[in-house]
Amino acid sequence: MAKLQSLDPDTPMFAQFKEKTGPIVLANTFFVPKERTEAFLTLFRRQAEFMKAQPGFVSLQMHKGTADSQLL
């Protein structure tokens, strides 16, 4: 289950979403068990195609940890 979590206690994430200040960078970290990696990547690719079609979208990248890490 995905979990949204504010990291800045003084400025909650949803307060920041309301601002219309221009470009933003969003970095997500996912822990994906090895047996679910392919299903996760399939879903990620579908969502990436949706995002690429949105106005103002610039780029998207997926990074994977090394040494058999399950972090994406």
Secondary structure, 3 states (H helix, E strand, C coil): CCCCCCCCCCCCHHHHHHCCCCCCCCCCCCECCHHHHHHHHHHHHHHHHHHHCCCCCCCCCCCCCCCCCCEC
